[in-house]
């Protein structure tokens, strides 16, 4: 038995596939955040609330002298600024900060 798709179904499937692809690519590389996004993050929030507000971090760092991880996000409109969310040992936001990264070794 041969199945045929009409053009409306084909367009719908194509659009759904593109949206899923964009979402997967965004999740793989982490989200960029703007000032409004940053303002939502408050000391004491749990990690699930931060991820719900900002999405997947670009990178999760574990520094030896820190009790919990640091989540890094790119700041919209800048390739050289990171928004960092530091967590305490109990998984709550301990601090937030923006950090400029210098790509030049000079």
Secondary structure as GFF3:
##gff-version 3
##sequence-region A 1 106
A	DSSP	alpha_helix	7	29	.	.	.	ID=ss1
A	DSSP	beta_strand	32	33	.	.	.	ID=ss2
A	DSSP	alpha_helix	35	39	.	.	.	ID=ss3
A	DSSP	alpha_helix	47	54	.	.	.	ID=ss4
A	DSSP	beta_strand	59	61	.	.	.	ID=ss5
A	DSSP	beta_strand	70	75	.	.	.	ID=ss6
A	DSSP	beta_strand	81	87	.	.	.	ID=ss7
A	DSSP	beta_strand	93	100	.	.	.	ID=ss8
###
